[in-house]
Amino acid sequence: MKVLIMGLGLHGGGLESARYVLRQGAELTITDLRDAQTLAPSIEQLELFLQDTSCKGASIRYVLGKHEIDDFIHTDIVIKNPGVRSDSPFLKAARRIETDISLFLNAIGDSTAAADGVRLTAVTGSKGKSSVASALHWVLAQNGPSRLGGNITVSPLTFVDELQKNDDVVLELSSWQLGDLRGRRKADGSPLLKPKAAVLTVILPDHLDYYGSMESYVADKRVIYQGQGADDVTVAKNDDWGRSFLAETSASPLIFSETPLPAGVTGGWFDDPAGPGFARLSPQGPIVELVPAQLLVPGRHQKHNMLAAGLTLCGLGLEPSIIREGIGSFPGIEHRLERFHQAGGIDFYNDSAATIPEAAASAVAALSADKRLILVTGGTDKNLDFAPLVQAAGQAKAIILLAGTGSEKLRALLADAGIAYVGPFDDLDKAVTTALAAAAPGEVVALSPGCASFGMFRNEFDRGRKWKEAIRLGTGERC
């Protein structure tokens, strides 16, 4: 079998796809526009893997720094990176196109595989999807076998061979990953993506440099529930987008709201933003508490995320008391309002996954509620509106900008609003030094960019890890 992987990358999807097909003895070509030096970490892991005796008959050929159209024509399967546009002329030359997600979904639906019959939960949205997916996995894993993968940088192909019937799998899916699954069906004609529970977190403008319009962006999000049936559940927010999702889905709808829901409406809400989250799971059913008033991760948006997770867990059949206890113990995840360090009476946060202005604005609101905040923000623009971030930034004690096209837009808006800032800095260490000089005991220093990371960093995860390393070194801690 001849297989071509388009986009090896450094996030793991291409690497795990390669390992998956090599185990099946594939004659593999890997093509990527990046060079061997950039891709060295992934290439080194693959070469070591190829030495495994279980890869008998497999081979790898690399075409780096370019794509060759003949490679796409003369192969059986092309496995694409989610970021590659479907209108790529190279993909148009391919006979069959797959992704690591589609390979996984086909595998768990194979009646001859041990993984047949796993219970799948899928999560998407503009912001909050990683927190919701991780919280779901956290609670499910306390009650049985559960695995987490997808856009959260863990390819589900890493654990597909370990799954057994009735295991739980939670997949975080980006709009790009969902777009790649549009209309896909299994050999028996059933939908390739048919989650028992589908969750759509808040929808905000994002990736408009790629999609061009909100409607096109949201159309890919809608794929998450289009294969569902009456025995499944769809969870969405009580706003215009969420209500449109719940009106379309064939699954049972559950809505999460910032304010109490009318009698007879199934879903969850808060009576008080500072209080617990409640739910009504059937039109005439009792009201139960799902989300504790105090969580380990701060912020109003985190409580909304946990309410969405709690409703989903109800839809999967867990008892409200178990859900409440599990959500109350959820510690959060890396790069999402992650409190990673304390020194000199100062708390340090890594919110590098805040890649849109609204997410950074939410972080400012959460972290400046009872402490003074030194905010490090900015980066690369994605053709987004920075007004929400500028409006929130006035609450910060100091604003430090990282270099990038988004920061150039921010500078003008901050100046118009009369809000002082320092930078932009194209050197992270200088930004950290400036932040440390501005901070005093009892205050908070946080990276929450509201922008993409490209330019200074490989991705938002690289940005977050380098931020944490620079802070620890800057405060005298050995890494």
C-alpha positions as CSV (number, residue, x, y, z in Angstrom):
1,M,0.0,0.0,0.0
2,K,1.4,3.4,-1.0
3,V,0.6,6.2,1.4
4,L,1.5,9.9,1.3
5,I,1.4,12.2,4.3
6,M,0.9,15.8,3.4
7,G,2.3,17.8,6.3
8,L,4.3,15.9,8.9
9,G,4.3,18.9,11.3
10,L,5.4,19.0,14.9
11,H,2.0,18.6,16.8
12,G,1.8,14.8,16.5
13,G,-1.0,14.2,14.0
14,G,1.3,13.6,11.0
15,L,3.7,11.6,13.2
16,E,1.1,9.3,14.5
17,S,-0.5,8.8,11.1
18,A,2.9,7.8,9.9
19,R,3.4,5.3,12.7
20,Y,-0.1,3.9,12.1
21,V,0.4,3.2,8.4
22,L,4.0,2.0,9.0
23,R,2.7,-0.7,11.4
24,Q,0.6,-1.9,8.5
25,G,3.7,-2.1,6.2
26,A,3.0,1.0,4.1
27,E,5.4,2.3,1.5
28,L,5.3,5.8,2.9
29,T,6.1,9.2,1.3
30,I,6.2,12.2,3.6
31,T,6.0,15.7,2.0
32,D,6.1,19.0,3.9
33,L,6.9,22.6,2.8
34,R,9.1,22.9,5.8
35,D,12.7,21.7,5.7
36,A,14.4,18.8,7.5
37,Q,16.0,21.0,10.2
38,T,12.6,22.4,11.2
39,L,11.0,19.0,11.2
40,A,14.0,17.3,12.9
41,P,12.1,16.3,16.1
42,S,9.4,14.4,14.2
43,I,11.8,12.9,11.7
44,E,14.1,11.6,14.4
45,Q,11.1,9.9,16.2
46,L,10.0,8.3,12.9
47,E,13.5,6.9,12.1
48,L,13.7,5.3,15.5
49,F,10.2,3.9,15.1
50,L,11.0,2.4,11.7
51,Q,13.7,0.3,13.3
52,D,11.0,-1.5,15.2
53,T,10.7,-5.1,14.0
54,S,6.9,-4.7,13.8
55,C,7.3,-2.4,10.8
56,K,8.6,-5.1,8.5
57,G,8.3,-4.2,4.8
58,A,7.6,-0.5,5.6
59,S,9.7,2.3,4.2
60,I,9.8,6.1,4.3
61,R,10.8,8.6,1.6
62,Y,10.9,12.3,2.4
63,V,10.1,15.2,0.0
64,L,10.7,18.3,2.1
65,G,10.6,22.0,1.2
66,K,8.2,21.4,-1.6
67,H,5.4,19.2,-2.9
68,E,5.6,17.2,-6.1
69,I,2.2,16.6,-8.0
70,D,3.3,13.2,-9.2
71,D,3.6,12.0,-5.6
72,F,-0.1,12.7,-5.1
73,I,-1.1,11.1,-8.4
74,H,0.8,7.8,-7.8
75,T,-0.3,6.9,-4.3
76,D,-3.2,5.0,-2.9
77,I,-4.0,7.3,0.1
78,V,-3.1,10.8,0.9
79,I,-3.3,11.7,4.7
80,K,-3.5,15.5,5.0
81,N,-2.8,17.9,7.8
82,P,-6.0,19.7,8.9
83,G,-4.6,23.1,8.0
84,V,-4.2,22.2,4.3
85,R,-7.1,23.7,2.3
86,S,-9.4,21.3,0.6
87,D,-9.1,23.2,-2.7
88,S,-5.3,22.5,-2.8
89,P,-4.4,21.4,-6.4
90,F,-2.3,18.7,-4.9
91,L,-5.3,17.2,-3.0
92,K,-7.4,17.4,-6.2
93,A,-4.9,15.0,-7.8
94,A,-5.3,12.4,-5.0
95,R,-7.5,9.3,-5.3
96,R,-8.4,9.0,-1.6
97,I,-7.9,11.6,1.2
98,E,-7.8,10.8,4.9
99,T,-6.8,12.5,8.1
100,D,-5.6,11.0,11.4
101,I,-9.2,11.6,12.7
102,S,-10.9,9.8,9.8
103,L,-8.5,6.9,10.2
104,F,-9.3,6.7,13.8
105,L,-13.1,6.9,13.3
106,N,-12.9,4.1,10.7
107,A,-10.9,2.0,13.1
108,I,-13.4,2.3,16.0
109,G,-16.3,1.5,13.7
110,D,-14.7,-1.7,12.4
111,S,-16.7,-4.6,13.7
112,T,-13.6,-6.8,13.7
113,A,-11.6,-4.5,15.9
114,A,-11.4,-4.6,19.7
115,A,-12.2,-0.8,19.7
116,D,-15.6,-1.3,18.0
117,G,-18.3,0.1,20.2
118,V,-16.4,2.7,22.1
119,R,-18.5,5.6,23.4
120,L,-17.5,8.8,21.6
121,T,-17.9,12.4,22.8
122,A,-16.9,15.2,20.4
123,V,-16.2,18.8,21.4
124,T,-15.8,21.9,19.3
125,G,-16.2,25.7,19.6
126,S,-14.1,28.8,19.3
127,K,-12.9,29.0,22.8
128,G,-13.3,26.6,25.8
129,K,-13.2,23.4,23.8
130,S,-9.9,22.1,25.3
131,S,-11.1,22.9,28.9
132,V,-14.5,21.2,28.3
133,A,-12.9,18.2,26.6
134,S,-10.3,17.8,29.4
135,A,-12.9,18.2,32.1
136,L,-15.1,15.5,30.5
137,H,-12.1,13.2,30.3
138,W,-11.2,14.0,33.9
139,V,-14.6,13.0,35.2
140,L,-15.1,10.0,32.9
141,A,-11.6,8.6,33.8
142,Q,-12.7,8.6,37.5
143,N,-15.5,6.3,36.6
144,G,-14.1,4.0,33.9
145,P,-11.6,3.8,31.0
146,S,-11.4,7.1,29.1
147,R,-9.0,8.5,26.5
148,L,-8.6,12.1,25.3
149,G,-7.3,13.2,21.9
150,G,-7.8,15.3,18.8
151,N,-7.0,19.0,18.4
152,I,-5.6,19.0,22.0
153,T,-2.3,17.8,20.3
154,V,-2.8,14.1,21.1
155,S,-3.7,12.1,18.0
156,P,-6.2,9.4,18.8
157,L,-4.1,7.1,16.7
158,T,-1.7,6.9,19.7
159,F,-4.2,4.9,21.6
160,V,-6.5,3.3,19.0
161,D,-5.0,-0.2,19.4
162,E,-5.5,-0.1,23.2
163,L,-9.2,0.6,23.2
164,Q,-11.9,-1.9,24.2
165,K,-15.6,-2.0,23.7
166,N,-17.5,0.5,25.9
167,D,-14.4,2.6,26.6
168,D,-15.0,6.4,26.6
169,V,-13.1,8.5,24.0
170,V,-13.3,12.3,24.1
171,L,-12.2,14.1,20.9
172,E,-11.6,17.8,20.7
173,L,-12.2,18.8,17.1
174,S,-11.2,22.0,15.3
175,S,-13.3,23.5,12.5
176,W,-10.7,22.3,10.1
177,Q,-10.8,18.8,11.4
178,L,-14.6,18.8,11.2
179,G,-14.6,20.2,7.7
180,D,-12.4,17.3,6.6
181,L,-15.2,14.9,7.9
182,R,-18.1,16.6,6.0
183,G,-20.3,14.0,4.3
184,R,-17.9,11.1,5.1
185,R,-19.5,7.7,5.6
186,K,-18.3,4.3,6.6
187,A,-18.5,1.3,4.3
188,D,-21.9,0.4,5.6
189,G,-23.3,3.8,4.8
190,S,-23.5,5.1,8.4
191,P,-22.0,8.5,9.2
192,L,-18.2,8.4,9.9
193,L,-18.7,10.9,12.8
194,K,-21.6,9.9,15.1
195,P,-20.8,11.0,18.6
196,K,-23.0,9.9,21.5
197,A,-22.5,13.4,22.8
198,A,-21.6,16.5,20.7
199,V,-20.7,19.7,22.5
200,L,-20.4,23.2,21.0
201,T,-18.8,25.8,23.3
202,V,-19.0,29.5,22.7
203,I,-18.7,30.6,19.0
204,L,-16.7,33.7,18.3
205,P,-14.9,35.2,15.3
206,D,-11.8,33.1,14.6
207,H,-9.7,31.9,11.6
208,L,-11.4,34.5,9.4
209,D,-8.1,34.8,7.5
210,Y,-8.8,31.2,6.4
211,Y,-12.6,31.1,6.1
212,G,-13.5,34.7,5.0
213,S,-16.8,34.7,6.8
214,M,-18.4,33.6,10.0
215,E,-21.0,31.6,8.1
216,S,-18.3,29.5,6.4
217,Y,-16.4,29.0,9.7
218,V,-19.5,27.9,11.6
219,A,-20.6,25.6,8.7
220,D,-17.7,23.4,9.6
221,K,-18.6,23.5,13.3
222,R,-22.1,22.2,12.4
223,V,-20.6,18.9,11.1
224,I,-20.1,17.7,14.7
225,Y,-23.8,16.9,15.1
226,Q,-24.9,16.1,11.6
227,G,-24.4,12.4,12.0
228,Q,-26.2,12.1,15.3
229,G,-29.6,10.5,16.0
230,A,-32.4,10.6,18.5
231,D,-30.4,8.5,21.1
232,D,-27.6,11.0,21.2
233,V,-27.3,14.4,22.9
234,T,-26.1,17.8,21.6
235,V,-25.0,20.5,24.1
236,A,-24.8,24.2,23.0
237,K,-24.8,27.7,24.4
238,N,-27.9,29.8,24.8
239,D,-27.1,32.3,22.1
240,D,-28.0,32.8,18.5
241,W,-25.4,30.3,17.2
242,G,-26.2,27.7,19.9
243,R,-29.9,27.9,19.4
244,S,-29.4,27.4,15.7
245,F,-27.4,24.2,16.4
246,L,-30.0,22.8,18.8
247,A,-32.8,23.6,16.3
248,E,-30.9,21.6,13.6
249,T,-29.6,18.5,15.5
250,S,-31.5,15.3,15.4
251,A,-30.2,14.5,18.9
252,S,-31.7,15.5,22.3
253,P,-30.8,19.1,22.9
254,L,-29.3,20.5,26.2
255,I,-28.6,24.2,26.4
256,F,-26.3,26.0,28.8
257,S,-27.1,29.6,29.8
258,E,-25.7,32.5,31.8
259,T,-29.1,33.1,33.3
260,P,-32.1,30.9,34.4
261,L,-33.9,29.0,31.7
262,P,-37.7,29.2,31.3
263,A,-39.7,26.4,32.9
264,G,-39.8,23.2,30.8
265,V,-36.5,24.0,28.9
266,T,-33.8,21.3,29.4
267,G,-30.3,22.5,30.2
268,G,-28.2,24.4,32.7
269,W,-27.9,27.9,34.1
270,F,-26.6,30.1,36.9
271,D,-28.9,32.0,39.2
272,D,-25.9,34.1,40.3
273,P,-22.6,34.4,38.4
274,A,-20.7,33.8,41.7
275,G,-22.9,30.9,42.6
276,P,-23.2,27.2,41.6
277,G,-24.5,26.0,38.2
278,F,-27.9,24.1,38.1
279,A,-29.6,21.9,35.5
280,R,-33.0,20.5,34.6
281,L,-32.5,17.3,32.6
282,S,-36.1,16.8,31.5
283,P,-39.0,19.3,31.0
284,Q,-40.7,18.4,34.3
285,G,-37.7,17.0,36.1
286,P,-36.1,18.2,39.3
287,I,-33.4,21.0,39.5
288,V,-30.0,19.6,40.4
289,E,-26.6,21.3,41.2
290,L,-23.9,20.4,38.7
291,V,-21.2,23.0,39.1
292,P,-19.8,24.1,42.5
293,A,-19.7,27.9,43.2
294,Q,-15.9,27.7,43.5
295,L,-13.6,26.0,41.0
296,L,-9.9,25.5,40.9
297,V,-9.5,27.6,37.8
298,P,-10.8,31.2,38.1
299,G,-13.1,33.1,35.8
300,R,-16.7,33.3,34.8
301,H,-16.0,31.7,31.4
302,Q,-14.5,28.7,33.1
303,K,-17.7,28.2,35.0
304,H,-19.7,28.3,31.8
305,N,-17.3,25.7,30.3
306,M,-17.8,23.4,33.3
307,L,-21.6,23.8,33.0
308,A,-21.4,22.6,29.4
309,A,-19.2,19.7,30.5
310,G,-21.6,18.8,33.3
311,L,-24.6,18.8,31.0
312,T,-22.7,16.5,28.6
313,L,-21.9,14.1,31.4
314,C,-25.6,14.0,32.4
315,G,-26.4,13.2,28.8
316,L,-23.9,10.3,29.1
317,G,-25.8,9.0,32.1
318,L,-23.6,10.0,35.0
319,E,-25.2,11.0,38.3
320,P,-25.3,14.7,39.2
321,S,-23.5,14.2,42.5
322,I,-20.6,12.4,40.8
323,I,-20.5,15.1,38.1
324,R,-20.4,17.9,40.7
325,E,-17.6,16.3,42.7
326,G,-15.6,15.5,39.6
327,I,-15.9,19.1,38.2
328,G,-15.0,20.5,41.5
329,S,-11.7,18.7,41.5
330,F,-10.8,19.5,37.9
331,P,-7.4,21.2,38.0
332,G,-7.5,22.8,34.6
333,I,-5.0,22.3,31.7
334,E,-1.7,23.6,30.4
335,H,-1.8,27.0,28.5
336,R,-5.4,27.8,29.7
337,L,-5.3,30.2,32.6
338,E,-2.6,27.9,34.0
339,R,-1.2,29.2,37.4
340,F,2.2,27.6,37.0
341,H,4.5,29.6,39.4
342,Q,4.7,31.9,42.4
343,A,7.7,33.9,43.5
344,G,8.1,37.0,45.6
345,G,4.4,37.0,46.4
346,I,3.5,37.3,42.7
347,D,1.3,34.7,40.9
348,F,2.2,33.8,37.3
349,Y,-0.2,32.5,34.7
350,N,0.2,31.0,31.3
351,D,-2.9,31.6,29.1
352,S,-1.1,31.1,25.7
353,A,-4.1,29.3,24.2
354,A,-6.0,32.6,24.3
355,T,-5.5,33.1,20.6
356,I,-8.5,35.5,20.0
357,P,-9.2,38.9,21.6
358,E,-12.3,37.7,23.5
359,A,-10.4,34.9,25.2
360,A,-7.7,37.4,26.4
361,A,-10.4,39.8,27.6
362,S,-12.0,37.0,29.6
363,A,-8.6,36.3,31.2
364,V,-8.2,39.9,32.1
365,A,-11.6,39.9,33.8
366,A,-10.9,36.7,35.7
367,L,-7.4,37.7,36.9
368,S,-8.0,41.4,37.7
369,A,-11.1,40.8,39.7
370,D,-9.3,40.9,43.1
371,K,-5.6,41.6,42.2
372,R,-3.6,44.0,40.1
373,L,-2.6,42.5,36.7
374,I,0.4,42.9,34.6
375,L,-0.7,41.7,31.1
376,V,1.6,40.4,28.4
377,T,-0.4,40.3,25.2
378,G,-0.2,40.6,21.4
379,G,1.2,38.6,18.5
380,T,0.1,37.7,15.0
381,D,-3.3,38.9,13.7
382,K,-6.0,36.6,12.3
383,N,-8.1,39.4,10.8
384,L,-10.0,39.8,14.0
385,D,-11.5,42.7,16.0
386,F,-9.4,43.7,19.0
387,A,-12.0,46.0,20.5
388,P,-13.0,43.5,23.3
389,L,-9.3,43.1,24.4
390,V,-8.8,46.9,24.4
391,Q,-11.9,47.4,26.4
392,A,-10.8,44.9,29.0
393,A,-7.1,46.0,29.0
394,G,-8.0,49.2,30.9
395,Q,-8.4,47.0,34.0
396,A,-4.7,46.0,33.9
397,K,-2.0,47.8,35.9
398,A,0.4,47.5,33.0
399,I,0.3,46.2,29.4
400,I,3.3,44.7,27.7
401,L,3.1,43.8,24.0
402,L,4.8,41.1,22.0
403,A,5.8,41.8,18.4
404,G,3.4,40.9,15.6
405,T,0.8,42.2,13.2
406,G,-1.9,42.0,15.8
407,S,0.1,44.1,18.2
408,E,0.4,46.8,15.5
409,K,-3.4,47.0,15.5
410,L,-3.5,46.9,19.3
411,R,-1.1,49.8,19.5
412,A,-3.3,52.1,17.6
413,L,-6.4,51.1,19.5
414,L,-4.8,51.4,22.9
415,A,-3.4,54.8,22.0
416,D,-6.9,55.9,20.8
417,A,-8.3,54.7,24.2
418,G,-5.6,56.5,26.1
419,I,-4.3,53.2,27.6
420,A,-0.5,53.1,28.1
421,Y,1.6,50.1,27.0
422,V,5.2,49.0,26.7
423,G,6.7,47.4,23.6
424,P,6.2,45.6,21.3
425,F,9.1,43.3,22.1
426,D,10.4,40.8,19.6
427,D,12.4,39.2,22.4
428,L,10.5,37.2,25.0
429,D,13.2,37.6,27.7
430,K,12.9,41.4,27.4
431,A,9.2,41.2,27.8
432,V,9.6,39.0,30.9
433,T,12.2,41.4,32.4
434,T,9.8,44.3,31.9
435,A,6.9,42.4,33.4
436,L,8.9,41.4,36.5
437,A,10.0,45.0,37.0
438,A,6.4,46.2,36.9
439,A,5.1,43.6,39.3
440,A,4.8,43.8,43.1
441,P,3.9,41.3,45.8
442,G,0.2,40.5,45.8
443,E,-0.1,41.1,42.0
444,V,-0.5,38.8,39.0
445,V,1.6,38.5,35.8
446,A,-0.1,36.7,32.9
447,L,0.6,35.9,29.3
448,S,-2.8,36.1,27.5
449,P,-2.0,37.1,23.9
450,G,-5.4,37.3,22.1
451,C,-3.4,36.6,19.0
452,A,-1.8,33.8,17.0
453,S,1.8,32.8,17.9
454,F,3.4,32.6,14.5
455,G,6.5,34.8,13.9
456,M,8.1,34.6,17.4
457,F,7.0,31.0,18.1
458,R,6.2,27.7,16.4
459,N,2.7,27.6,17.9
460,E,0.8,28.6,21.0
461,F,2.1,25.6,22.9
462,D,5.7,26.5,22.1
463,R,4.9,30.1,23.2
464,G,3.4,28.9,26.5
465,R,6.3,26.7,27.4
466,K,8.9,29.3,26.5
467,W,6.9,31.8,28.6
468,K,7.0,29.5,31.6
469,E,10.7,28.8,31.2
470,A,11.5,32.5,30.9
471,I,9.5,33.4,34.0
472,R,11.1,30.7,36.1
473,L,14.6,31.7,35.0
474,G,13.7,35.4,35.5
475,T,12.6,34.7,39.1
476,G,15.8,32.7,39.8
477,E,14.3,29.2,39.6
478,R,16.3,26.5,37.8
479,C,14.4,24.8,35.0
